[in-house]
Amino acid sequence: MFRTLQRIIPPIIVLILATLGALDIQLPGLKYSDTQLISAMLALIAIDAFVDRVDSSRAVERELGKIHQRLTVSDSSGIRFAQRIEQEKIEDLIGSARKTLWIAGPSNDGIVQRLEEIRDRLQHGVQVRILMVDPTDELIEWYGRHAVGPTYRLSDPAGRTRAKVRLEDNRDRLIELKDVVGGTYEMRVLERIMWFGFIVIDAGERDQRMDVQVYMYKRSADTAPILRLNSSSDAKWWQIFMEQYELYWAEARNVVE
């Protein structure tokens, strides 16, 4: 029997078991044979081995979970329909910026509602860029020929006048962010129609991200598809849209001194 034990457990355990068996240990009212003691020790060893295996299994499971999470993030691209007023999404994106926060959109209505979050990022040293269209009469009329939706009524002169006032107010409120102490702030306006909106997080960093909203002809911006791009798994599309953003930015006029 002990020859078998020597093959499956360390020799020191064999010595302990043999000693305990020879002692024929007794407690008041109880008597344990060497076989019972050996069985008990083997049971303890088995439990200990089981616990070790469970811990190892959990460690492996945690590592697999981390790998799955990384793979999920790296393959997180895709087109989904979203609403422009989806403030939780915008707030999460803005709050996640650590190095850079680049935002571009025709009106930036949703962004204006997140001024406090942008101020917070600036105070934490984040580089912020804001881009929107220049609210000229001509440009708003051009948008009226292409865009539809509940936010702006651009089909008549009165609607275009209200839209211009609102965009001018958005522009002025965004310009005021220049006074926030911390990171760097730039704002420009583009005298062209913007067919895409952008939120670029931490450009140039390893975990950089980009949301692109595609504005479609005679379709409401509230149902415009959003492409969430990863620079690794979507390298080609990332490059295409980054070049488009940079072209917008390069041709825009600076409004912050």
Phi, psi and omega in degrees: 000317181290335175295320177296316179299322181296335180277340187246344178226158182300148181305324181298326178291322178300317180297317179297314181297318180298318180296315180296321179295321181290330181286339181050060187299139178229144171240158181308117179082357183229149177219130182246129177277168178297326179296318179294318179296317179297318179298320180295317179296319178297323178296318178297318178298319180296319179296316180299317179296321179296316180298317178300318181293322178296316179299317179297319179297319179293322178298317178297319180297320178296317179296319178297323178297319178295317179298317179298320179296317179296319179295322180296316180295317183289343180242037187269011182284166178150164179259129175223152179272131181222161177261145181297333183271016180283075191295328180300319180296313181297317181298317179297317180296312180299315182293340182274351183291130179248328183243306182226151177219107181248125184231134178217134178192155182304314183245332184057034178303311181294328180290321179300329178283357181241031182299322181296320179295322178292319176302318180299317179295319178298317180296338177267013174086013181283142174277121184245132172239133175236133179227135174212172180284154175279119187282067176272159179301316183297316182292320179295323176296320178297320176297325179297335179279342187243325189260148173224162178148168184283342185288314182233133174259096188256009184276351180223159183303319181296320178295322179291325177296315179296320179297319180297316179299318182293316180294323177296321178294318176301314180301313184294322180291325178287326177299325182298342179294347180297339182275355180285130181274132179149254180281187179265145183229132176227143175219137179224159175238144184248128179269045179216159173288134177258119180268356180223147170248149185227143161228112182248124183251126174054052179302134180089348178271167182296323184257033180297147182222159179212131169252128179240122174259129185258114179272126188250154183295126178057028175237141182295140177296338179293340179245012180293138181291145176249130175257121175260115189248143175247132186293341180272303184282340181240041190306317183295310181292324176303313182296318180300310184285329176295320177297323178294316178299313182297326177293316174306309185297319183294327183267357181276162182258134180287134178238008179240123181275000000 
